Amino acid sequence: MSAIKVIEPATESVMAEVPRAGVEETDAAVARAKAAFPAWRAVAPADRAKLLRDLADAIEAKREELATLEARNAGKPIGDARGEIGMVVETFRYYAGAPERLLGQTIPVAGGVDMTFREPLGVVGLIVPWNFPLTIASWKVAPALAAGNCVVLKPAELTPLTALELEVLALDAGLPEGVLNVVAGPGSVCGQRLVEHPDVAKVAFTGSTEVGRGIAAGAAGTIKRVTLELGGKSANVVFADADVEKAAAAAPWAVFDNAGQDCCARSRILVEREVLDDFLAALKPAVEGIRVGDPLDESTQMGPLISAGQRETVASFVPADAPVAIQGAAPDGPGYWFPPTVLCPVPRDDRAVREEIFGPVAVVVPFRDEAEAVALANDTIYGLSGSIWTRDGAKALRVARAVETGVLSINSNSSVRVSTPFGGFKQSGYGRELGPHALDAYTEVKTVYYATGG
Ligand code: NDP
């Protein structure tokens, strides 16, 4: 096995080396999961619930350590990393309620009773990205385990550390050997093997639309169940009748959070033309005031990008002649830094308006009226997230129903919660994570008819 050199993006130095898994290690992890499955699905619901609660407690006890690891490895501000590990704990606690609530139905039929059961799928392969490493892993691992599946988790090679810690914590918390397995290795090797492996019943993936497309195609070979959480180019729609100052003050955090490396980033800010100048005037100090720097400094609000490659991709959206309307500051020296940047005016067919940038670059695009706002919001292959700012309640609901996207917020940019479903329309993917809906993605409905005679 060669080693993965894990880089700290704020310093460009190696912070750890871990063995790189390949096909052999992936096959071994699937075999361990398959062997563990019969006993794990047979664990009494209340006992499985307790094991998940114990795992949540174990993660909580290590919260600061895990947050520091995530902050250093993913380059995110320590305060954000603490919040994310808090969400991981909450996610395991939420799904600890599930084993005892996986209810079926009885359906009236002639000559007997028809009942449904929600059966686990078996071994599930979970492939996660580098932007929210442990958080996104928990959105998949917790409901998968709660439903009685065994898991092979493949973290991104750039950020494997917290997933490897989770594997250890699960054993310490009492989960049986083989129930949760982590393979840290390249997506094109370990990820692809999970997609093709005949003993893997389902793959849940978060990442780029391009890789997601390949996973959907590869999974067809074995008719695997697939859920895909992919890219986004979400709209933040600000109407003239909104609290424009509030919308402008909040807008930077809807796109520059996690240095813009967020599939929910509201990177297209659509503003009703008559308040465009007011909006930009209020946006300017909010963007220029963002403190970009060392992720471990408590006052930092935005860290570096994940890699040199990601910085290069992001920079390609801001060429020398780009219409930069507002730009914040970023440190010099080592680290994959990029300053928060707002482009305006931008032609509607510009790459920066159409493609997912996955970095701290937003475009501001004016619109004429409600119909044009909806048309612009929907003029994208994606449909993951979005916001609507207006004081007109009926308009807010009309627009919310008309925008083709999975998760929306009104007069807020907050839309991801442990207890509510999350997922995309169009090429942002299919299937839902979080909330009660995630359990549908990790169970198969079985219908049993019991003839009672007569
Ligand atoms: P990828 O989609 O390549 O990576 C996501 C995960 O998929 C990683 O674990 C990766 O492994 C794995 N993977 C890669 N190739 C395959 C494959 N052929 N089969 C199975 N698994 C695979 O994202 P990138 O890291 O390359 O980021 C590129 C762009 O994707 C970003 O700029 C952004 O636009 C988008 N993205 C979107 C995310 C989201 O949250 N929706 C998250 C991350 C990226 P490994 O990296 O170890 O090779």
Boltz pocket constraint, residues with backbone or C-beta under 6 A from the ligand:
constraints:
  - pocket:
      binder: B
      contacts: [[A, 127], [A, 128], [A, 129], [A, 130], [A, 131], [A, 154], [A, 155], [A, 156], [A, 157], [A, 158], [A, 185], [A, 186], [A, 187], [A, 188], [A, 189], [A, 190], [A, 191], [A, 192], [A, 195], [A, 206], [A, 207], [A, 208], [A, 209], [A, 211], [A, 212], [A, 214], [A, 215], [A, 229], [A, 230], [A, 231], [A, 232], [A, 262], [A, 263], [A, 313], [A, 356], [A, 357], [A, 358]]
      max_distance: 6.0
